Amino acid sequence: MTSQALVALGRRFPTLHRVMDWVDSPSLLTKREVDQEEGDQQGRIDSTVRWERLVNAQVAHSVYISEADADFGNHDARHNISVIPNGLVDDFAESVNTEWTAPFSQLPRITLGFLGNMGYQPNHAAAVRLCRDILPAVQARMPDFRVRAKVIGRVPQRELIDLAGHDVEITGAVDSIWPAMEDVDVFVFPMTVGAGMQNKVIEALRASRPVVVSPVCAGGIPRVDESGVLVAESAEEIALQLQSMLSEPDSLRQIVDKGLTFARHLEWGPFLERYEEVLTSK
């Protein structure tokens, strides 16, 4: 719905309680897209911020999925804005293997995993980065192990499919994500664009797997310092983080336990109650 349509709707139905659920901030998404391009495009960011703020001014309440999204264009106008992260749909099958054998679950093989809808361009770009850039960097740092990558998710694009081979598995659509995650040792989400909280991170934590993310991905995780998620930027930094983490069994166990506890606190129930409060408040 455009800002003009919101204004018209408000004039026609002045008592209508209008709530805008942005999920991700279009302004923050634009900023991250612009950061990947050449040239000064600040005007494009400013224009999106103005439009987003105008929409927020036309509704009783706006909802974002993370603090980073809510704050980017509205840091000085947060009076009618709430942050309600996505919850975890915890349909995890107890029969799925969640045990962790330190330091690795499959010596001498280590599988780096990625999870998500590959039709979503930020996911596609991150999965390609994992297979093309990060995997070789980890292999170089850990020559005593066979390091491979597994990308789980529907609608893989041709660029990603072409990377499949001896050390790269592209699953495509799966009936259930949980069994597909069993042979993954560490999940890596090296997002460079995108916005919002990444549900796939919470699902990976729920599967009792350690998780390494990029700063872009970390920005959408509520209370990231409490999550057990590790943050690294470049391919070499991610490889170093993995090498350090996986070589310390006690530390690895603590990271996994912390992440699992965090994920279990993000089930949908309390978040749905907050949605109800926003939708019914005057």
N, C-alpha and C positions, 0 to 999 in steps of 0.2 A: 504494500500500500504506500502511495506517495505521500509526502507531507501535505500537498494540496488536498488530497482525498481525506486526510485526517482532519484538516481544518473544516472542510465541507461537512464531514460527518458530525463534528462537534457542533456546528451551527444548526444542523437539522435536528440533532438529538442532544440537546445541551445537558441532559441528565445521564447520558450514557457513560458508564464507567469504562474508560479505554485504557488497556494495558498493552504495552509494546514489549514483546519478548524477542530481543535481538539475538540471543544466544551469543554469537561472536560480534565484536565491534567492526562494522564496515570500515571505520577510520583506521583502526589498528591493522586490519587486513590490507588496506591500501598502502599504509606505511611500509609494511613488510614486503609487499610486492614492489614498491618503488625502490626499496633498498637493494633489490636484485637487478635493477635496471640502470642504465647510464643516463647522465644528464640531470639537471635540476628540475625536479617535478614537485617541489613543495606546494605549488598552487593546487595540484591535484589532491594532495593530502588536506590542505586547508579547506577546499571546497567540500570534501566528504565530511570533515568535522563540522562545518557549518550546517550541512544538511542533517546530520545525525542529531545535533543539538536542537535543531528546529523541530524535528520529529518528537524528541523527548519533551519539548515544551508544550506539545499539543496533547499529551496524554497524562493520565493521572499517575501512572507509574511505568517505569521501564525496568526490564530484567536483563541482566547479562550473566554469562556463564563463569566469568572469572573476574578477579579484581583488576587484572591488567586490562581487560576489555572495557570494564566499566569506567576506569580512571583515565584512559588515554585521551578521549576528547571531552571528558566531563569533569575533570578534576576539581573545578571550582563551581560545579553545579550538580551536586550529588543528592539534593534534598529528596528527590522522588525516584531514586535509583536503588535497586537491590541486586545483590549478587547471589545467585542460587546455582551452584554447580550441578552438573549431571550426576545422577546416582548410579550405583552399580546394580544391574539386574543379576542377582546372585543365583543363577541356575547351574552353578558349578556342580558337576557330578562327583560325588565322593570317591567313586571308583577310579577317577583319573589320578595318575601318579603325581603327588605334590611333595614327595620326600626329596630331600636334598642331600646328596652324598658329597661332602667336601673333599678336595677343593672343586672337583668337577663331577658332573653326573655321568659322563660317558667317556672317561679316559680311554684312549688318548685323543678323543675327538671333542671339539668344542663347537657348538652350534649357536650362532648369533641369529636372533629372530627379529622379525618385523611383523606387525599385525595391523590390518586396516583395510578399508575399501580402496582398492587401487584405482578406481575410477575418479577419486578425489585427487586433484593435481598435486597438492602439497604432500599427500601420502606417496604418490608415485615418485615425486622428486626425491623424497627422503629414502625410499626403498632403493632407488637407483644409486643414490649416494652411498648407501650401506654396501651394496654389492660391488660397485665399481671402485670406490675410493677407500672406504673404511676396512672392508674385508682384507684387501692386500696389506694395509698398514698393520692390522692385527697379526696376519700371517707372518709378516717380517719380524715382528717383535716376539712371536711365540713359535719359533721354528720346530720345537719338539712336539708340537701338537698339530693334528689336522684340524684346521679352523675352517668352518663352512658357514654359509648363510641360508636361512630359510625364510621366505616371505609368504605370509599367510593372508589371503584376502581375495575377494572376487574382483573381476574385471581388470586383470593385469593388462597394461598397455604393451604394444609391440616392443618398445625400447627396453622394457623390463624383461619381457619374455626372452628377448635375444641374449640376455645375460645368463640365462639358465645353463647349467653345465655340471661338471664334476663337483664343484664346490658351491654351487648355487642352486637351490630348489625353489621353484615358484609353484605354489599349490593351486592357485586359482580358488574358486569357491569351495568351501568345505561345509559339511552338514552341521558340524559343531566346532567352534573354535577351540574348546578345551582339550579334546584328544589331540588335535593338531599341534598344540603347544607342548605336549609331553616331552618331545625330544629336543626342545630348545633349552639351552643352558642360560643364556643371558639375552634379554631383549634390549635392542638399541633403536632409539627413535631420534634420528639426526635431522629433525625438521629445520628447514631454512626459511620457510614461509608458512602462513596459516595463522589462525587465531583461535582463542577459546581453549577450554579444557579438553585434553585428549583422552577420550574414554579408553582407548587401547592401552594407555599407561596403567590405568586402574585395573584393567582386566589382567594385564601381565603381572602386576603385584599380587592380585588375588590368586594367581596360579603359582605363587611361591617362587617367583623368579626375580633375580636382581634386574634392575633396569637402569640404563644409562640414557640420558636425554640431552638434547641441545638446549641452550638458553631460551630459544624461541618456544620450544615445547614446555620447558619448566615454567615459563611465565603464565601458563594457563592452569597450573596445578595449585589447588588451595593448600596453604600451609606446607609448601614444598619442603621446608627444612625438617618437617616431621615425617616425611613420606618414605625416607630411606632411598629415594631416587638420587642417583649421582648425575652431576651436570658437567658436560665437557663440550667444547665447540669444534675444533678442527679434527680432521681424521686422525692425526698423530696424537692429539690430546685424548681422544676417545680410546685409541689403542693403548695408550699409557695407563689410562684409568682402568681399563679392562685387565691389563696385565697385573697391575697392583692389586686390584680387588680379588681376582681369581687365584692369586698366589698366597692369600691369607685366609685359611679356612675359618678361623674363629670370627674374623671380621665379616666374612661373607655370610655366615649364619646369622649374625646380628642384623645385617642389612636386609636379608630375606624376611626375618621375623618382623622387623620394623615395617617393612612394606606391606606385609600381609595384615598386620594390625591396622595400618592406615586404610587399606582398601576396605576392610570390613566396617569401618566407621563411615563409609560413603555409600551405604545402601540407600535406596530410594525413599523409604518411609518418611524420615524427617524433612527431606527436601520437598516432598509432595505437600506436607503440612504448611511449609513456608509459601509454596505456590498458592495454596488455598487462601492464606492470609492476604497475599497481594491482590488476588482476584476479587476478594470480598470486602477489602478495606475501602473506606470512603475518605 
